[in-house]
Amino acid sequence: MKKHHPRLSLPAFLLLACLFASCASQTPHTKGTIPATSASQAAEKAPAPAESLSGGDGLDAPQFRSLPPEARDYLAVLAEAFRKTNKDFLVSQGEPQYEQDLRSRYDEETYLALLYRIGPYSEDSEWKSASLERLEYSQVKSIEYLSWDEQGPMLDIKGRLCFQNGSTLPCRIVLAWRLIEPKILGERP
């Protein structure tokens, strides 16, 4: 005896086709992208990105054209946080384990100096001073990014902090940019 297979009506077939098409267009989370929930949570905490990358942060320079877009966006937000002296955002950018290990051990200015690897912390050489540097974030006018290098899962970004009094100080940001929410790995004393 032959089995009878029910046929779908045209409206039912179209409904199923639309359902499958909408499911197919929603791709799963991939590396380097931020899920909508994390992006909205980050947007609440982060300052608005600058309307133009030419705000003196250096991201429009030729050497940054091949920088991954997610990292570029993060660095633009970070530059805006420095321009607006957004202490809460600047202090909260440490990679979770780094933050847990060091944030409670130091005052905010010392922690920021280590996190953003200012001055002697920006170099891969021994420190010459026994005292720890401090970053007076309220005196920073802007950050200028100079170069970057991909080192495994991290981006090593060299830059300089520009202060209100006209002086500058080298800094180095080691960015774990592939995390759901990019974070910075600072220097360990």
C-alpha positions in Angstrom: 0.0 0.0 0.0 1.3 3.4 -1.0 1.6 6.1 1.7 0.0 9.4 1.0 2.2 12.5 1.7 0.2 15.6 2.6 1.0 18.6 0.5 1.4 22.1 1.8 -1.0 24.7 0.6 0.6 27.7 -1.1 0.0 30.1 1.8 1.5 27.6 4.3 4.5 27.1 2.0 5.1 30.8 1.7 4.8 31.2 5.5 7.5 28.5 6.0 9.7 30.0 3.3 9.6 33.4 5.0 10.3 31.8 8.4 13.4 29.9 7.0 14.6 33.0 5.2 14.5 35.1 8.4 16.3 32.5 10.4 19.0 32.1 7.7 19.6 35.8 7.7 20.4 35.9 11.4 23.9 34.6 11.6 25.4 33.4 14.9 27.9 35.6 16.7 31.3 35.5 15.1 34.7 36.5 16.3 35.3 40.2 16.1 31.7 41.2 16.3 29.8 42.4 19.3 26.4 40.8 20.1 23.6 43.4 20.3 23.1 43.0 24.1 26.8 43.6 24.8 27.0 46.5 22.4 24.0 48.2 24.0 25.5 47.7 27.5 28.9 49.0 26.3 27.1 52.0 24.7 25.5 52.9 28.0 28.9 53.0 29.7 31.0 54.4 26.9 31.1 58.0 25.6 29.8 58.6 22.2 32.4 58.2 19.5 33.7 61.2 17.8 31.9 62.2 14.6 35.1 62.3 12.7 38.3 60.3 13.2 40.3 63.4 12.4 39.9 64.8 15.9 43.7 64.7 16.3 43.7 61.1 17.5 45.7 59.9 14.4 43.3 57.2 13.4 42.9 58.8 9.9 46.6 58.3 9.2 47.6 55.9 6.5 49.2 53.4 8.9 45.8 52.9 10.6 43.8 52.0 7.4 44.3 48.3 7.8 43.4 48.4 11.5 40.5 46.1 12.2 37.3 48.2 12.3 36.3 46.9 15.8 39.6 48.1 17.2 39.4 51.4 15.3 35.9 52.1 16.8 37.2 51.2 20.3 40.2 53.5 19.9 37.9 56.4 18.7 35.7 55.9 21.8 38.8 55.8 24.0 40.2 59.0 22.5 36.9 60.7 23.1 37.0 59.5 26.8 40.4 61.1 27.1 39.2 64.4 25.5 36.3 64.6 27.9 38.3 63.3 30.9 35.8 60.5 31.5 37.5 59.0 34.5 34.9 56.2 35.0 35.3 55.0 31.5 39.1 55.3 31.5 39.5 53.4 34.7 37.1 50.6 33.7 39.0 49.6 30.6 41.3 47.0 32.2 41.1 43.4 31.2 39.1 41.7 34.0 41.9 39.6 35.5 44.3 42.6 35.3 41.7 44.9 36.9 41.1 42.3 39.7 44.8 41.9 40.4 45.8 45.6 40.4 43.0 48.1 40.7 42.5 47.7 44.4 46.2 47.8 45.1 46.9 51.3 43.7 45.2 54.7 43.7 43.5 55.6 40.4 46.3 57.8 39.0 48.9 55.0 39.5 46.5 52.4 38.2 45.8 54.5 35.1 49.6 55.0 34.5 50.1 51.2 34.6 46.9 50.5 32.5 47.8 52.9 29.7 51.6 52.2 30.1 52.7 55.8 30.2 56.3 57.0 30.1 58.8 54.3 31.1 56.0 51.7 31.1 55.6 52.2 27.3 59.0 50.7 26.6 60.2 47.1 26.8 63.1 47.9 29.1 63.8 47.9 32.8 62.3 50.7 34.8 64.9 53.2 36.0 62.9 54.5 38.9 61.7 52.7 42.0 58.7 54.9 42.4 55.6 54.3 40.3 54.4 56.8 37.7 51.0 58.5 38.1 48.6 59.7 35.3 46.8 62.8 36.2 43.9 62.1 33.8 42.3 65.4 34.4 45.3 67.1 32.9 45.1 65.1 29.6 43.8 67.0 26.6 43.9 64.2 24.1 45.6 61.0 23.0 47.3 60.6 19.6 47.8 57.1 18.2 51.1 56.7 16.3 51.4 53.1 15.2 50.1 49.6 15.8 51.2 46.0 15.5 49.2 42.8 15.8 50.8 40.4 18.2 48.8 37.2 18.3 45.4 38.0 19.8 46.5 41.5 21.0 47.1 44.8 19.3 50.1 46.8 20.5 49.3 50.5 19.9 51.9 53.1 20.5 50.7 56.7 21.1 51.2 59.8 23.2 49.2 61.6 25.7 48.9 65.4 25.1 48.5 67.5 28.2 46.8 70.8 28.7 50.1 72.5 29.4 51.5 71.4 25.9 53.7 68.6 27.1 53.4 65.0 25.8 54.1 61.6 27.3 54.5 58.3 25.4 51.9 55.6 26.1 51.3 52.1 24.9 48.0 50.3 24.8 47.9 46.5 24.6 44.4 45.8 23.4 42.6 42.5 23.6 40.3 43.6 20.8 38.7 40.2 20.1 36.9 40.0 23.4 33.1 40.6 23.3 34.0 43.9 24.9 37.6 45.0 24.0 39.8 45.5 27.1 43.3 46.7 27.8 46.1 44.7 29.4 48.3 47.1 31.3 51.8 46.8 32.7 52.4 44.7 35.8 54.9 46.2 38.3 
